[in-house]
Amino acid sequence: MQDEADPRRVDLIIGDLMNELAVISHMHDMDMMQAAYNTLDLRLREIAATLA
């Protein structure tokens, strides 16, 4: 069980989520991973532009 005083790192949570999406995508032969990656990439670019 995860200790609430020691929350998981965001990058690890996203990595786990991407892994689960890859399994679902493979099982259902869907292009969900590419869509998820494209969305994540777009949002990171928007954040970078805002901070620049």
N, C-alpha and C positions, 0 to 999 in steps of 0.2 A: 504494500500500500504506500502511496506517495505521501510524504510528510507535507502538510500545508505550509509549514514554515520554510520549506525548501522547494519552491515551485520549479517545474521543469523548464528548461530553456526553450525559447520560441523556435530556434532553429531545429532542435530535436523533435519538437511537436510537428513542425512542418514536414520534416523528413519522414516521420512516421505516417503522416497523412498522405504524402506523395507515394509512399510504399503501398499503403492500402488501396489507393486509387489505381496504382499499377496492377495490382492483383485483380481488382474488379474489372478493369479495362481488359486485361488478358482473358478473364473468364467469359466476358460478354463480347469480346472482339470489338471494343469500342475505342474511339480515338479520344477518350476522356483525358488521358495524360497530356497530350499535346495541347488541348484546350486549357487545362489547368496550368501548364507551364507558360503558355502565352499570356494568360491573365496575370499570373504572378510576375512575369517579366514586365508587363505593361505597368502594373502598380508600382513596382520597384523603380522604374524609370520616372514615373510621375512623382514619387517621393523624392528622388534625387534631384529632379528639376525644381521642386519646391524648395529644397534646402540649398540649392545653388545660388 
